[in-house]
């Protein structure tokens, strides 16, 4: 009788602990994933701005004479 009560209490404590650990780890992993996505998005935006700046400053002037005759896709800053 006492052994059954002890086992029930032990199982209950174990399940409550598992729920707390699961909830905490889920929130932690979710927040870390959100932060990582934001970091990668910022990095991609910075890369895009640097490519655009390079195209405008370096490539477009080189293609200026050809642009007078026909449209060149290389001259479009992305």
mmCIF file of the N, C-alpha and C atoms, coordinates in Angstrom:
data_MODEL
# 
_entry.id   MODEL 
# 
loop_
_atom_site.group_PDB 
_atom_site.id 
_atom_site.type_symbol 
_atom_site.label_atom_id 
_atom_site.label_alt_id 
_atom_site.label_comp_id 
_atom_site.label_asym_id 
_atom_site.label_entity_id 
_atom_site.label_seq_id 
_atom_site.pdbx_PDB_ins_code 
_atom_site.Cartn_x 
_atom_site.Cartn_y 
_atom_site.Cartn_z 
_atom_site.occupancy 
_atom_site.B_iso_or_equiv 
_atom_site.pdbx_formal_charge 
_atom_site.auth_seq_id 
_atom_site.auth_comp_id 
_atom_site.auth_asym_id 
_atom_site.auth_atom_id 
_atom_site.pdbx_PDB_model_num 
ATOM 1   N N  . UNK A 1 1  ? 0.820  -1.187 0.000   1.00 0.00 ? 1  UNK A N  1 
ATOM 2   C CA . UNK A 1 1  ? 0.000  0.000  0.000   1.00 0.00 ? 1  UNK A CA 1 
ATOM 3   C C  . UNK A 1 1  ? 0.867  1.256  0.000   1.00 0.00 ? 1  UNK A C  1 
ATOM 4   N N  . UNK A 1 2  ? 1.824  1.312  0.916   1.00 0.00 ? 2  UNK A N  1 
ATOM 5   C CA . UNK A 1 2  ? 2.713  2.462  0.973   1.00 0.00 ? 2  UNK A CA 1 
ATOM 6   C C  . UNK A 1 2  ? 3.589  2.515  -0.276  1.00 0.00 ? 2  UNK A C  1 
ATOM 7   N N  . UNK A 1 3  ? 3.986  1.337  -0.761  1.00 0.00 ? 3  UNK A N  1 
ATOM 8   C CA . UNK A 1 3  ? 4.817  1.267  -1.960  1.00 0.00 ? 3  UNK A CA 1 
ATOM 9   C C  . UNK A 1 3  ? 4.055  1.814  -3.172  1.00 0.00 ? 3  UNK A C  1 
ATOM 10  N N  . UNK A 1 4  ? 2.781  1.527  -3.283  1.00 0.00 ? 4  UNK A N  1 
ATOM 11  C CA . UNK A 1 4  ? 1.962  2.026  -4.390  1.00 0.00 ? 4  UNK A CA 1 
ATOM 12  C C  . UNK A 1 4  ? 1.815  3.538  -4.315  1.00 0.00 ? 4  UNK A C  1 
ATOM 13  N N  . UNK A 1 5  ? 1.626  4.070  -3.128  1.00 0.00 ? 5  UNK A N  1 
ATOM 14  C CA . UNK A 1 5  ? 1.527  5.525  -2.971  1.00 0.00 ? 5  UNK A CA 1 
ATOM 15  C C  . UNK A 1 5  ? 2.850  6.192  -3.309  1.00 0.00 ? 5  UNK A C  1 
ATOM 16  N N  . UNK A 1 6  ? 3.917  5.581  -2.844  1.00 0.00 ? 6  UNK A N  1 
ATOM 17  C CA . UNK A 1 6  ? 5.246  6.120  -3.146  1.00 0.00 ? 6  UNK A CA 1 
ATOM 18  C C  . UNK A 1 6  ? 5.497  6.115  -4.656  1.00 0.00 ? 6  UNK A C  1 
ATOM 19  N N  . UNK A 1 7  ? 5.150  5.018  -5.323  1.00 0.00 ? 7  UNK A N  1 
ATOM 20  C CA . UNK A 1 7  ? 5.319  4.935  -6.780  1.00 0.00 ? 7  UNK A CA 1 
ATOM 21  C C  . UNK A 1 7  ? 4.449  5.975  -7.494  1.00 0.00 ? 7  UNK A C  1 
ATOM 22  N N  . UNK A 1 8  ? 3.236  6.178  -7.017  1.00 0.00 ? 8  UNK A N  1 
ATOM 23  C CA . UNK A 1 8  ? 2.350  7.166  -7.634  1.00 0.00 ? 8  UNK A CA 1 
ATOM 24  C C  . UNK A 1 8  ? 2.910  8.571  -7.472  1.00 0.00 ? 8  UNK A C  1 
ATOM 25  N N  . UNK A 1 9  ? 3.416  8.881  -6.299  1.00 0.00 ? 9  UNK A N  1 
ATOM 26  C CA . UNK A 1 9  ? 4.012  10.192 -6.072  1.00 0.00 ? 9  UNK A CA 1 
ATOM 27  C C  . UNK A 1 9  ? 5.261  10.358 -6.929  1.00 0.00 ? 9  UNK A C  1 
ATOM 28  N N  . UNK A 1 10 ? 6.086  9.323  -6.997  1.00 0.00 ? 10 UNK A N  1 
ATOM 29  C CA . UNK A 1 10 ? 7.317  9.384  -7.789  1.00 0.00 ? 10 UNK A CA 1 
ATOM 30  C C  . UNK A 1 10 ? 7.011  9.575  -9.273  1.00 0.00 ? 10 UNK A C  1 
ATOM 31  N N  . UNK A 1 11 ? 6.027  8.854  -9.780  1.00 0.00 ? 11 UNK A N  1 
ATOM 32  C CA . UNK A 1 11 ? 5.630  8.993  -11.186 1.00 0.00 ? 11 UNK A CA 1 
ATOM 33  C C  . UNK A 1 11 ? 5.068  10.390 -11.437 1.00 0.00 ? 11 UNK A C  1 
ATOM 34  N N  . UNK A 1 12 ? 4.265  10.891 -10.508 1.00 0.00 ? 12 UNK A N  1 
ATOM 35  C CA . UNK A 1 12 ? 3.698  12.235 -10.660 1.00 0.00 ? 12 UNK A CA 1 
ATOM 36  C C  . UNK A 1 12 ? 4.791  13.300 -10.699 1.00 0.00 ? 12 UNK A C  1 
ATOM 37  N N  . UNK A 1 13 ? 5.736  13.197 -9.793  1.00 0.00 ? 13 UNK A N  1 
ATOM 38  C CA . UNK A 1 13 ? 6.848  14.162 -9.767  1.00 0.00 ? 13 UNK A CA 1 
ATOM 39  C C  . UNK A 1 13 ? 7.659  14.063 -11.059 1.00 0.00 ? 13 UNK A C  1 
ATOM 40  N N  . UNK A 1 14 ? 7.895  12.841 -11.530 1.00 0.00 ? 14 UNK A N  1 
ATOM 41  C CA . UNK A 1 14 ? 8.639  12.647 -12.772 1.00 0.00 ? 14 UNK A CA 1 
ATOM 42  C C  . UNK A 1 14 ? 7.906  13.280 -13.958 1.00 0.00 ? 14 UNK A C  1 
ATOM 43  N N  . UNK A 1 15 ? 6.599  13.056 -14.045 1.00 0.00 ? 15 UNK A N  1 
ATOM 44  C CA . UNK A 1 15 ? 5.827  13.614 -15.161 1.00 0.00 ? 15 UNK A CA 1 
ATOM 45  C C  . UNK A 1 15 ? 5.780  15.139 -15.108 1.00 0.00 ? 15 UNK A C  1 
ATOM 46  N N  . UNK A 1 16 ? 5.619  15.697 -13.929 1.00 0.00 ? 16 UNK A N  1 
ATOM 47  C CA . UNK A 1 16 ? 5.616  17.160 -13.806 1.00 0.00 ? 16 UNK A CA 1 
ATOM 48  C C  . UNK A 1 16 ? 6.974  17.722 -14.205 1.00 0.00 ? 16 UNK A C  1 
ATOM 49  N N  . UNK A 1 17 ? 8.039  17.055 -13.779 1.00 0.00 ? 17 UNK A N  1 
ATOM 50  C CA . UNK A 1 17 ? 9.390  17.482 -14.170 1.00 0.00 ? 17 UNK A CA 1 
ATOM 51  C C  . UNK A 1 17 ? 9.588  17.414 -15.672 1.00 0.00 ? 17 UNK A C  1 
ATOM 52  N N  . UNK A 1 18 ? 9.115  16.346 -16.288 1.00 0.00 ? 18 UNK A N  1 
ATOM 53  C CA . UNK A 1 18 ? 9.238  16.204 -17.745 1.00 0.00 ? 18 UNK A CA 1 
ATOM 54  C C  . UNK A 1 18 ? 8.471  17.308 -18.464 1.00 0.00 ? 18 UNK A C  1 
ATOM 55  N N  . UNK A 1 19 ? 7.286  17.629 -17.978 1.00 0.00 ? 19 UNK A N  1 
ATOM 56  C CA . UNK A 1 19 ? 6.498  18.702 -18.594 1.00 0.00 ? 19 UNK A CA 1 
ATOM 57  C C  . UNK A 1 19 ? 7.217  20.046 -18.480 1.00 0.00 ? 19 UNK A C  1 
ATOM 58  N N  . UNK A 1 20 ? 7.774  20.322 -17.305 1.00 0.00 ? 20 UNK A N  1 
ATOM 59  C CA . UNK A 1 20 ? 8.490  21.587 -17.121 1.00 0.00 ? 20 UNK A CA 1 
ATOM 60  C C  . UNK A 1 20 ? 9.723  21.667 -18.016 1.00 0.00 ? 20 UNK A C  1 
ATOM 61  N N  . UNK A 1 21 ? 10.470 20.585 -18.086 1.00 0.00 ? 21 UNK A N  1 
ATOM 62  C CA . UNK A 1 21 ? 11.664 20.564 -18.933 1.00 0.00 ? 21 UNK A CA 1 
ATOM 63  C C  . UNK A 1 21 ? 11.274 20.690 -20.405 1.00 0.00 ? 21 UNK A C  1 
ATOM 64  N N  . UNK A 1 22 ? 10.218 19.997 -20.807 1.00 0.00 ? 22 UNK A N  1 
ATOM 65  C CA . UNK A 1 22 ? 9.763  20.076 -22.197 1.00 0.00 ? 22 UNK A CA 1 
ATOM 66  C C  . UNK A 1 22 ? 9.307  21.476 -22.567 1.00 0.00 ? 22 UNK A C  1 
ATOM 67  N N  . UNK A 1 23 ? 8.533  22.096 -21.696 1.00 0.00 ? 23 UNK A N  1 
ATOM 68  C CA . UNK A 1 23 ? 8.047  23.453 -21.965 1.00 0.00 ? 23 UNK A CA 1 
ATOM 69  C C  . UNK A 1 23 ? 9.207  24.442 -22.032 1.00 0.00 ? 23 UNK A C  1 
ATOM 70  N N  . UNK A 1 24 ? 10.129 24.339 -21.094 1.00 0.00 ? 24 UNK A N  1 
ATOM 71  C CA . UNK A 1 24 ? 11.273 25.252 -21.057 1.00 0.00 ? 24 UNK A CA 1 
ATOM 72  C C  . UNK A 1 24 ? 12.166 25.071 -22.280 1.00 0.00 ? 24 UNK A C  1 
ATOM 73  N N  . UNK A 1 25 ? 12.462 23.823 -22.619 1.00 0.00 ? 25 UNK A N  1 
ATOM 74  C CA . UNK A 1 25 ? 13.334 23.596 -23.777 1.00 0.00 ? 25 UNK A CA 1 
ATOM 75  C C  . UNK A 1 25 ? 12.656 24.020 -25.076 1.00 0.00 ? 25 UNK A C  1 
ATOM 76  N N  . UNK A 1 26 ? 11.342 23.823 -25.178 1.00 0.00 ? 26 UNK A N  1 
ATOM 77  C CA . UNK A 1 26 ? 10.623 24.258 -26.381 1.00 0.00 ? 26 UNK A CA 1 
ATOM 78  C C  . UNK A 1 26 ? 10.725 25.774 -26.547 1.00 0.00 ? 26 UNK A C  1 
ATOM 79  N N  . UNK A 1 27 ? 10.480 26.507 -25.475 1.00 0.00 ? 27 UNK A N  1 
ATOM 80  C CA . UNK A 1 27 ? 10.569 27.967 -25.548 1.00 0.00 ? 27 UNK A CA 1 
ATOM 81  C C  . UNK A 1 27 ? 11.986 28.420 -25.876 1.00 0.00 ? 27 UNK A C  1 
ATOM 82  N N  . UNK A 1 28 ? 12.967 27.802 -25.264 1.00 0.00 ? 28 UNK A N  1 
ATOM 83  C CA . UNK A 1 28 ? 14.354 28.172 -25.506 1.00 0.00 ? 28 UNK A CA 1 
ATOM 84  C C  . UNK A 1 28 ? 14.743 27.909 -26.960 1.00 0.00 ? 28 UNK A C  1 
ATOM 85  N N  . UNK A 1 29 ? 14.406 26.740 -27.479 1.00 0.00 ? 29 UNK A N  1 
ATOM 86  C CA . UNK A 1 29 ? 14.740 26.415 -28.872 1.00 0.00 ? 29 UNK A CA 1 
ATOM 87  C C  . UNK A 1 29 ? 13.986 27.311 -29.849 1.00 0.00 ? 29 UNK A C  1 
ATOM 88  N N  . UNK A 1 30 ? 12.744 27.629 -29.546 1.00 0.00 ? 30 UNK A N  1 
ATOM 89  C CA . UNK A 1 30 ? 11.956 28.503 -30.420 1.00 0.00 ? 30 UNK A CA 1 
ATOM 90  C C  . UNK A 1 30 ? 12.559 29.907 -30.479 1.00 0.00 ? 30 UNK A C  1 
ATOM 91  N N  . UNK A 1 31 ? 12.948 30.443 -29.332 1.00 0.00 ? 31 UNK A N  1 
ATOM 92  C CA . UNK A 1 31 ? 13.564 31.769 -29.307 1.00 0.00 ? 31 UNK A CA 1 
ATOM 93  C C  . UNK A 1 31 ? 14.908 31.773 -30.022 1.00 0.00 ? 31 UNK A C  1 
ATOM 94  N N  . UNK A 1 32 ? 15.708 30.724 -29.833 1.00 0.00 ? 32 UNK A N  1 
ATOM 95  C CA . UNK A 1 32 ? 16.995 30.641 -30.519 1.00 0.00 ? 32 UNK A CA 1 
ATOM 96  C C  . UNK A 1 32 ? 16.812 30.562 -32.033 1.00 0.00 ? 32 UNK A C  1 
ATOM 97  N N  . UNK A 1 33 ? 15.810 29.820 -32.482 1.00 0.00 ? 33 UNK A N  1 
ATOM 98  C CA . UNK A 1 33 ? 15.545 29.718 -33.917 1.00 0.00 ? 33 UNK A CA 1 
ATOM 99  C C  . UNK A 1 33 ? 15.119 31.064 -34.488 1.00 0.00 ? 33 UNK A C  1 
ATOM 100 N N  . UNK A 1 34 ? 14.292 31.789 -33.750 1.00 0.00 ? 34 UNK A N  1 
ATOM 101 C CA . UNK A 1 34 ? 13.845 33.104 -34.206 1.00 0.00 ? 34 UNK A CA 1 
ATOM 102 C C  . UNK A 1 34 ? 15.043 34.065 -34.329 1.00 0.00 ? 34 UNK A C  1 
ATOM 103 N N  . UNK A 1 35 ? 15.917 34.056 -33.334 1.00 0.00 ? 35 UNK A N  1 
ATOM 104 C CA . UNK A 1 35 ? 17.096 34.923 -33.366 1.00 0.00 ? 35 UNK A CA 1 
ATOM 105 C C  . UNK A 1 35 ? 18.002 34.556 -34.538 1.00 0.00 ? 35 UNK A C  1 
ATOM 106 N N  . UNK A 1 36 ? 18.176 33.262 -34.782 1.00 0.00 ? 36 UNK A N  1 
ATOM 107 C CA . UNK A 1 36 ? 19.030 32.828 -35.890 1.00 0.00 ? 36 UNK A CA 1 
ATOM 108 C C  . UNK A 1 36 ? 18.454 33.247 -37.240 1.00 0.00 ? 36 UNK A C  1 
ATOM 109 N N  . UNK A 1 37 ? 17.144 33.161 -37.392 1.00 0.00 ? 37 UNK A N  1 
ATOM 110 C CA . UNK A 1 37 ? 16.507 33.584 -38.646 1.00 0.00 ? 37 UNK A CA 1 
ATOM 111 C C  . UNK A 1 37 ? 16.713 35.078 -38.865 1.00 0.00 ? 37 UNK A C  1 
ATOM 112 N N  . UNK A 1 38 ? 16.566 35.870 -37.823 1.00 0.00 ? 38 UNK A N  1 
ATOM 113 C CA . UNK A 1 38 ? 16.755 37.318 -37.938 1.00 0.00 ? 38 UNK A CA 1 
ATOM 114 C C  . UNK A 1 38 ? 18.202 37.637 -38.307 1.00 0.00 ? 38 UNK A C  1 
ATOM 115 N N  . UNK A 1 39 ? 19.151 36.948 -37.701 1.00 0.00 ? 39 UNK A N  1 
ATOM 116 C CA . UNK A 1 39 ? 20.564 37.180 -38.011 1.00 0.00 ? 39 UNK A CA 1 
ATOM 117 C C  . UNK A 1 39 ? 20.853 36.857 -39.468 1.00 0.00 ? 39 UNK A C  1 
ATOM 118 N N  . UNK A 1 40 ? 20.339 35.717 -39.947 1.00 0.00 ? 40 UNK A N  1 
ATOM 119 C CA . UNK A 1 40 ? 20.581 35.345 -41.346 1.00 0.00 ? 40 UNK A CA 1 
ATOM 120 C C  . UNK A 1 40 ? 19.877 36.301 -42.308 1.00 0.00 ? 40 UNK A C  1 
ATOM 121 N N  . UNK A 1 41 ? 18.703 36.776 -41.955 1.00 0.00 ? 41 UNK A N  1 
ATOM 122 C CA . UNK A 1 41 ? 17.996 37.734 -42.815 1.00 0.00 ? 41 UNK A CA 1 
ATOM 123 C C  . UNK A 1 41 ? 18.772 39.039 -42.917 1.00 0.00 ? 41 UNK A C  1 
ATOM 124 N N  . UNK A 1 42 ? 19.312 39.514 -41.792 1.00 0.00 ? 42 UNK A N  1 
ATOM 125 C CA . UNK A 1 42 ? 20.111 40.741 -41.830 1.00 0.00 ? 42 UNK A CA 1 
ATOM 126 C C  . UNK A 1 42 ? 21.359 40.554 -42.678 1.00 0.00 ? 42 UNK A C  1 
ATOM 127 N N  . UNK A 1 43 ? 21.992 39.390 -42.545 1.00 0.00 ? 43 UNK A N  1 
ATOM 128 C CA . UNK A 1 43 ? 23.194 39.121 -43.327 1.00 0.00 ? 43 UNK A CA 1 
ATOM 129 C C  . UNK A 1 43 ? 22.874 39.095 -44.819 1.00 0.00 ? 43 UNK A C  1 
ATOM 130 N N  . UNK A 1 44 ? 21.752 38.487 -45.186 1.00 0.00 ? 44 UNK A N  1 
ATOM 131 C CA . UNK A 1 44 ? 21.366 38.449 -46.592 1.00 0.00 ? 44 UNK A CA 1 
ATOM 132 C C  . UNK A 1 44 ? 21.047 39.841 -47.117 1.00 0.00 ? 44 UNK A C  1 
ATOM 133 N N  . UNK A 1 45 ? 20.417 40.668 -46.291 1.00 0.00 ? 45 UNK A N  1 
ATOM 134 C CA . UNK A 1 45 ? 20.107 42.036 -46.715 1.00 0.00 ? 45 UNK A CA 1 
ATOM 135 C C  . UNK A 1 45 ? 21.384 42.853 -46.898 1.00 0.00 ? 45 UNK A C  1 
ATOM 136 N N  . UNK A 1 46 ? 22.348 42.666 -46.026 1.00 0.00 ? 46 UNK A N  1 
ATOM 137 C CA . UNK A 1 46 ? 23.623 43.375 -46.170 1.00 0.00 ? 46 UNK A CA 1 
ATOM 138 C C  . UNK A 1 46 ? 24.361 42.918 -47.421 1.00 0.00 ? 46 UNK A C  1 
ATOM 139 N N  . UNK A 1 47 ? 24.318 41.620 -47.712 1.00 0.00 ? 47 UNK A N  1 
ATOM 140 C CA . UNK A 1 47 ? 24.934 41.117 -48.936 1.00 0.00 ? 47 UNK A CA 1 
ATOM 141 C C  . UNK A 1 47 ? 24.267 41.725 -50.161 1.00 0.00 ? 47 UNK A C  1 
ATOM 142 N N  . UNK A 1 48 ? 22.944 41.799 -50.133 1.00 0.00 ? 48 UNK A N  1 
ATOM 143 C CA . UNK A 1 48 ? 22.212 42.375 -51.260 1.00 0.00 ? 48 UNK A CA 1 
ATOM 144 C C  . UNK A 1 48 ? 22.579 43.843 -51.462 1.00 0.00 ? 48 UNK A C  1 
ATOM 145 N N  . UNK A 1 49 ? 22.696 44.590 -50.382 1.00 0.00 ? 49 UNK A N  1 
ATOM 146 C CA . UNK A 1 49 ? 23.075 45.995 -50.499 1.00 0.00 ? 49 UNK A CA 1 
ATOM 147 C C  . UNK A 1 49 ? 24.489 46.156 -51.036 1.00 0.00 ? 49 UNK A C  1 
ATOM 148 N N  . UNK A 1 50 ? 25.393 45.275 -50.637 1.00 0.00 ? 50 UNK A N  1 
ATOM 149 C CA . UNK A 1 50 ? 26.759 45.384 -51.155 1.00 0.00 ? 50 UNK A CA 1 
ATOM 150 C C  . UNK A 1 50 ? 26.813 45.025 -52.635 1.00 0.00 ? 50 UNK A C  1 
ATOM 151 N N  . UNK A 1 51 ? 26.033 44.030 -53.053 1.00 0.00 ? 51 UNK A N  1 
ATOM 152 C CA . UNK A 1 51 ? 25.986 43.671 -54.481 1.00 0.00 ? 51 UNK A CA 1 
ATOM 153 C C  . UNK A 1 51 ? 25.387 44.817 -55.283 1.00 0.00 ? 51 UNK A C  1 
ATOM 154 N N  . UNK A 1 52 ? 24.337 45.424 -54.764 1.00 0.00 ? 52 UNK A N  1 
ATOM 155 C CA . UNK A 1 52 ? 23.706 46.553 -55.448 1.00 0.00 ? 52 UNK A CA 1 
ATOM 156 C C  . UNK A 1 52 ? 24.684 47.717 -55.577 1.00 0.00 ? 52 UNK A C  1 
ATOM 157 N N  . UNK A 1 53 ? 25.404 48.015 -54.498 1.00 0.00 ? 53 UNK A N  1 
ATOM 158 C CA . UNK A 1 53 ? 26.388 49.099 -54.547 1.00 0.00 ? 53 UNK A CA 1 
ATOM 159 C C  . UNK A 1 53 ? 27.493 48.814 -55.548 1.00 0.00 ? 53 UNK A C  1 
ATOM 160 N N  . UNK A 1 54 ? 27.956 47.573 -55.579 1.00 0.00 ? 54 UNK A N  1 
ATOM 161 C CA . UNK A 1 54 ? 28.997 47.197 -56.540 1.00 0.00 ? 54 UNK A CA 1 
ATOM 162 C C  . UNK A 1 54 ? 28.488 47.358 -57.970 1.00 0.00 ? 54 UNK A C  1 
ATOM 163 N N  . UNK A 1 55 ? 27.263 46.909 -58.215 1.00 0.00 ? 55 UNK A N  1 
ATOM 164 C CA . UNK A 1 55 ? 26.709 47.012 -59.566 1.00 0.00 ? 55 UNK A CA 1 
ATOM 165 C C  . UNK A 1 55 ? 26.575 48.464 -59.989 1.00 0.00 ? 55 UNK A C  1 
ATOM 166 N N  . UNK A 1 56 ? 26.061 49.303 -59.119 1.00 0.00 ? 56 UNK A N  1 
ATOM 167 C CA . UNK A 1 56 ? 25.847 50.710 -59.461 1.00 0.00 ? 56 UNK A CA 1 
ATOM 168 C C  . UNK A 1 56 ? 27.172 51.437 -59.650 1.00 0.00 ? 56 UNK A C  1 
ATOM 169 N N  . UNK A 1 57 ? 28.139 51.191 -58.773 1.00 0.00 ? 57 UNK A N  1 
ATOM 170 C CA . UNK A 1 57 ? 29.394 51.951 -58.806 1.00 0.00 ? 57 UNK A CA 1 
ATOM 171 C C  . UNK A 1 57 ? 30.420 51.395 -59.778 1.00 0.00 ? 57 UNK A C  1 
ATOM 172 N N  . UNK A 1 58 ? 30.446 50.098 -59.969 1.00 0.00 ? 58 UNK A N  1 
ATOM 173 C CA . UNK A 1 58 ? 31.518 49.486 -60.759 1.00 0.00 ? 58 UNK A CA 1 
ATOM 174 C C  . UNK A 1 58 ? 31.056 48.988 -62.136 1.00 0.00 ? 58 UNK A C  1 
ATOM 175 N N  . UNK A 1 59 ? 29.940 48.335 -62.211 1.00 0.00 ? 59 UNK A N  1 
ATOM 176 C CA . UNK A 1 59 ? 29.512 47.686 -63.454 1.00 0.00 ? 59 UNK A CA 1 
ATOM 177 C C  . UNK A 1 59 ? 28.775 48.648 -64.377 1.00 0.00 ? 59 UNK A C  1 
ATOM 178 N N  . UNK A 1 60 ? 27.833 49.398 -63.839 1.00 0.00 ? 60 UNK A N  1 
ATOM 179 C CA . UNK A 1 60 ? 27.022 50.286 -64.680 1.00 0.00 ? 60 UNK A CA 1 
ATOM 180 C C  . UNK A 1 60 ? 27.861 51.301 -65.456 1.00 0.00 ? 60 UNK A C  1 
ATOM 181 N N  . UNK A 1 61 ? 28.872 51.943 -64.848 1.00 0.00 ? 61 UNK A N  1 
ATOM 182 C CA . UNK A 1 61 ? 29.690 52.870 -65.630 1.00 0.00 ? 61 UNK A CA 1 
ATOM 183 C C  . UNK A 1 61 ? 30.445 52.184 -66.778 1.00 0.00 ? 61 UNK A C  1 
ATOM 184 N N  . UNK A 1 62 ? 30.839 50.944 -66.573 1.00 0.00 ? 62 UNK A N  1 
ATOM 185 C CA . UNK A 1 62 ? 31.546 50.218 -67.631 1.00 0.00 ? 62 UNK A CA 1 
ATOM 186 C C  . UNK A 1 62 ? 30.632 49.888 -68.812 1.00 0.00 ? 62 UNK A C  1 
ATOM 187 N N  . UNK A 1 63 ? 29.361 49.756 -68.526 1.00 0.00 ? 63 UNK A N  1 
ATOM 188 C CA . UNK A 1 63 ? 28.399 49.392 -69.572 1.00 0.00 ? 63 UNK A CA 1 
ATOM 189 C C  . UNK A 1 63 ? 27.628 50.594 -70.119 1.00 0.00 ? 63 UNK A C  1 
ATOM 190 N N  . UNK A 1 64 ? 28.016 51.798 -69.752 1.00 0.00 ? 64 UNK A N  1 
ATOM 191 C CA . UNK A 1 64 ? 27.257 52.994 -70.131 1.00 0.00 ? 64 UNK A CA 1 
ATOM 192 C C  . UNK A 1 64 ? 27.144 53.150 -71.632 1.00 0.00 ? 64 UNK A C  1 
ATOM 193 N N  . UNK A 1 65 ? 28.215 52.915 -72.360 1.00 0.00 ? 65 UNK A N  1 
ATOM 194 C CA . UNK A 1 65 ? 28.146 53.089 -73.817 1.00 0.00 ? 65 UNK A CA 1 
ATOM 195 C C  . UNK A 1 65 ? 27.268 52.031 -74.463 1.00 0.00 ? 65 UNK A C  1 
ATOM 196 N N  . UNK A 1 66 ? 27.316 50.820 -73.955 1.00 0.00 ? 66 UNK A N  1 
ATOM 197 C CA . UNK A 1 66 ? 26.475 49.762 -74.518 1.00 0.00 ? 66 UNK A CA 1 
ATOM 198 C C  . UNK A 1 66 ? 25.004 49.963 -74.158 1.00 0.00 ? 66 UNK A C  1 
ATOM 199 N N  . UNK A 1 67 ? 24.752 50.608 -73.021 1.00 0.00 ? 67 UNK A N  1 
ATOM 200 C CA . UNK A 1 67 ? 23.369 50.855 -72.600 1.00 0.00 ? 67 UNK A CA 1 
ATOM 201 C C  . UNK A 1 67 ? 22.657 51.827 -73.527 1.00 0.00 ? 67 UNK A C  1 
ATOM 202 N N  . UNK A 1 68 ? 23.417 52.672 -74.235 1.00 0.00 ? 68 UNK A N  1 
ATOM 203 C CA . UNK A 1 68 ? 22.788 53.618 -75.162 1.00 0.00 ? 68 UNK A CA 1 
ATOM 204 C C  . UNK A 1 68 ? 22.169 52.893 -76.347 1.00 0.00 ? 68 UNK A C  1 
ATOM 205 N N  . UNK A 1 69 ? 22.716 51.739 -76.703 1.00 0.00 ? 69 UNK A N  1 
ATOM 206 C CA . UNK A 1 69 ? 22.234 50.995 -77.862 1.00 0.00 ? 69 UNK A CA 1 
ATOM 207 C C  . UNK A 1 69 ? 21.183 49.948 -77.525 1.00 0.00 ? 69 UNK A C  1 
ATOM 208 N N  . UNK A 1 70 ? 21.391 49.241 -76.409 1.00 0.00 ? 70 UNK A N  1 
ATOM 209 C CA . UNK A 1 70 ? 20.443 48.186 -76.043 1.00 0.00 ? 70 UNK A CA 1 
ATOM 210 C C  . UNK A 1 70 ? 20.421 48.004 -74.526 1.00 0.00 ? 70 UNK A C  1 
ATOM 211 N N  . UNK A 1 71 ? 19.354 47.350 -74.058 1.00 0.00 ? 71 UNK A N  1 
ATOM 212 C CA . UNK A 1 71 ? 19.212 47.099 -72.630 1.00 0.00 ? 71 UNK A CA 1 
ATOM 213 C C  . UNK A 1 71 ? 20.098 45.926 -72.237 1.00 0.00 ? 71 UNK A C  1 
ATOM 214 N N  . UNK A 1 72 ? 20.831 46.111 -71.154 1.00 0.00 ? 72 UNK A N  1 
ATOM 215 C CA . UNK A 1 72 ? 21.676 45.042 -70.616 1.00 0.00 ? 72 UNK A CA 1 
ATOM 216 C C  . UNK A 1 72 ? 21.197 44.674 -69.217 1.00 0.00 ? 72 UNK A C  1 
ATOM 217 N N  . UNK A 1 73 ? 20.964 43.419 -69.019 1.00 0.00 ? 73 UNK A N  1 
ATOM 218 C CA . UNK A 1 73 ? 20.487 42.944 -67.728 1.00 0.00 ? 73 UNK A CA 1 
ATOM 219 C C  . UNK A 1 73 ? 21.515 43.178 -66.624 1.00 0.00 ? 73 UNK A C  1 
ATOM 220 N N  . UNK A 1 74 ? 22.794 43.170 -66.971 1.00 0.00 ? 74 UNK A N  1 
ATOM 221 C CA . UNK A 1 74 ? 23.853 43.363 -65.986 1.00 0.00 ? 74 UNK A CA 1 
ATOM 222 C C  . UNK A 1 74 ? 23.826 44.754 -65.347 1.00 0.00 ? 74 UNK A C  1 
ATOM 223 N N  . UNK A 1 75 ? 23.156 45.689 -65.976 1.00 0.00 ? 75 UNK A N  1 
ATOM 224 C CA . UNK A 1 75 ? 23.137 47.058 -65.469 1.00 0.00 ? 75 UNK A CA 1 
ATOM 225 C C  . UNK A 1 75 ? 22.068 47.306 -64.410 1.00 0.00 ? 75 UNK A C  1 
ATOM 226 N N  . UNK A 1 76 ? 21.215 46.319 -64.190 1.00 0.00 ? 76 UNK A N  1 
ATOM 227 C CA . UNK A 1 76 ? 20.129 46.477 -63.224 1.00 0.00 ? 76 UNK A CA 1 
ATOM 228 C C  . UNK A 1 76 ? 20.639 46.120 -61.827 1.00 0.00 ? 76 UNK A C  1 
ATOM 229 N N  . UNK A 1 77 ? 20.617 47.078 -60.909 1.00 0.00 ? 77 UNK A N  1 
ATOM 230 C CA . UNK A 1 77 ? 21.011 46.731 -59.532 1.00 0.00 ? 77 UNK A CA 1 
ATOM 231 C C  . UNK A 1 77 ? 19.914 45.912 -58.893 1.00 0.00 ? 77 UNK A C  1 
ATOM 232 N N  . UNK A 1 78 ? 20.257 44.765 -58.395 1.00 0.00 ? 78 UNK A N  1 
ATOM 233 C CA . UNK A 1 78 ? 19.247 43.846 -57.852 1.00 0.00 ? 78 UNK A CA 1 
ATOM 234 C C  . UNK A 1 78 ? 18.641 44.339 -56.579 1.00 0.00 ? 78 UNK A C  1 
# 
